[in-house]
Amino acid sequence: MEQQTHYFLALALPAETKELLHKWREMLEPRLKFKSWVHPEDLHITLAFLGGQASFKQLTDIKKKMPEIAKKHERFTLQINEMGTFGKSDSPRILWAGVEENEKLRALRRDVYGACTDLGFSLDKRSFTPHITMARRWKSESPFLPTQLKDIVQPKEEKSIFEAGHFVLYQTHLNRSPKYQPLSIFSLK
C-alpha cells in the first residue's frame, strides 16, 4: 500500500540552528520516551500545511505565487525561547521548541496562508503557534513531566538566535528519512 504524499510551506532553519536542536535532542532522547524523533534535516516552522489533495495546477500556482510574497518580506531574526508540548500534559503528542513572538513571522505566515486559501486549499483554522516539532507521541507508561525539560535545554544560548532567510515548499515522503523533500525555495529580500 502506497502512503499518501503531503505538501506544506515552511520557514527553513539554518544549519547552525538544526545542529543546536540536534544537540538538545541528544540530551533529551535518552530521558524522554517519545515514539519518534524528527530528523535534523526535517526541522522547520510550518507556515501552511497543504495536505495531500494538492493538484498539479495548485502546486504550479503555489510555485508562481510564493516568489511574489517572498519579495514583500525582508529577512528577520528569530530566537528559540522555550520548549513545550502539545496534547495531554502527562502524555503529549508533540514535543516542540518555540520561537519568540515576532510580527514579521506572523505577517509572512498571514500572506502565505491567505495566498494558499485563495488558491483553493482548505487549511487548518487553529491559531498560529510558531514552533519546531522535535518529537512525536509519548510512549512511556510513566507520565511525562514538564520539569524534565528544565536543566537540559538552555534556550538563551547564542546559537538559539537565527536569521529567517527563506521558506520552502516541501513534499513529504513518509517511508524515508529525512522525510521532507524541498520542491521550491522562496528567498526573502
N, C-alpha and C positions, 0 to 999 in steps of 0.2 A: 504494500500500500504506500503510495507516494504521499509525502507530507506536503501540506499546503504552503505556498510561498506568501510571505507578508512583506509589506513595504512601509517605510517610515522615513521621516525627515528628522534629523538630529544635529545638534551642535557637536562638532568634533572636539576632542580633547587633545592637547599637545602631548607628545611622547613623555615629557618630564612628569606631567600630571598623571598619566597612566602608570608610570613607574612608581610614583609615590603611592597611588592607590593599591598597586600590586604589593608594595611593601606592607601597607596596612593589612591587606588580605592575608599575607603570610603570618602576621601576628594574630589575626582573628580566626582563621580557619581551624587551627587545632583546638580552639576553645569553644567555637560556635558551630553547632551541628546543623548546618543548612544542607539541603539535598544537592544543590548545585551552586557553583561559584562562577561568576561571569569572567570569561577570558579577558585578559588585559586589553587586547586589541578591540574588544567589543564595548568598552566603556564609552558612554556618551550621555548627553542630556536630550531626551526626546522633545521635539517641538510639535510634531503631529504624527500620530500612528494612523496610517492609511489603510491597514488591513490587507486582506488577500483578494479583494474583489476589484482591484485596480485594472482597468482595461489598458490596452496598448495606447489608445488615444489619450487617456487620462495621464498615463506616465509621460507620454510625449509632451502634453500640455504642461505638466509639472516642470519638466526639464526646460521648457521655454519661459515659463513664468518666474521661476525662482531666481534667475540671474537679475531680473528687474528688482526684485525685493532685496537681494543682497546688496545691490548698488545703492539702495536707500539707507543702508545701515553701516555705521562705522564700527570698526573693531572696538572691543571693550574688554575690560578686565573683570574677572570673577574670582571669588575666593571660596574654597570649600570651608565651611564653618561648623559643620556638625555631622554626626552620624545618627541614624534613626531607623525606624521600621514602619512598615505599613501592615495592616492586618491586626489580628488579635495580639494583645500585648504580651501574652505568655507563649504564643505560637505564631510568630509573624510569617507572612508570605513573602515579604521583601525586606532585605537589609540594604540601606542606601546611605550615600554620602550626599549631604545637602550643600547648596551654594547660597551665599548671602543674597538678600533681596536686591534686585537690580532692575531698574526701569528700562535700561537698554535691552536686556534679555527679554523682559515682558513685551516690549514693543516689537522686537523681532518675532517672537512667538505669535503675537497677535496678527501680524502681517502674513506670516506663513500659514497660520491656521485659517485666516479669512480667505486667502487665495485657494486653499485646498477645498474649503466648503463651496466657494464659487465654482470650482471645477467639478462639483458633484460628489465629493467624498462626504460620507457620513462619519463625523469624528466624535470622539469621547467628549461629553459635555461637562465632565468634572472640572473643577477649578485647577489651574496650572500650579503645580507644586514642583519646581525645578529640582531634579535630583539625579544622581548617578547610581543605577542599580548595581549592587556589589554581589548579592547572593539571593537565592530564592528558596522558599519552602523549608521552614523549620522542621527538623526530623527527629529531634530528641524527645524522649519520654519525659525528661526534666523540663520544667518551664524555662523559657527564655527570660533573662533578667536584664533590663536596660543597663544596669550598672556594669555588665560585662563589657560594655564598650568604653567605659572610662579607663584611664591609665594606659590604654593601648594606642589609641588614636589621638594625635595632637593636631587638631585642625588649624592651629595658628602657625604651623611650620611655614617657613618662607616658600617652599615649593607648592604650598596649597593655593597660591595666587597664580592665575594663568590668564593668558590672553585668548579671548574667543575671536578667532580669525575667519572661520568658515563653518558652513553647515553642509550636510550631505544627505543625498537620497540613498538609502540603504535597501538592499533586498536581504531577507532572512533565509538562511539555509539551515533548517533545524538539525540535519544529520551531520553537520560539520562543526569544527572548532578551529578558529573563530567562526561564529555563525553569520556575521553581518558582512555583506559584500557591498562596497561603495559602488554606486552606479553613476552618480554625478556629484561634483563638488562645486559649491557656490561660495565664492570668496567675498567677504565683507570689504567695504572700502577703507 
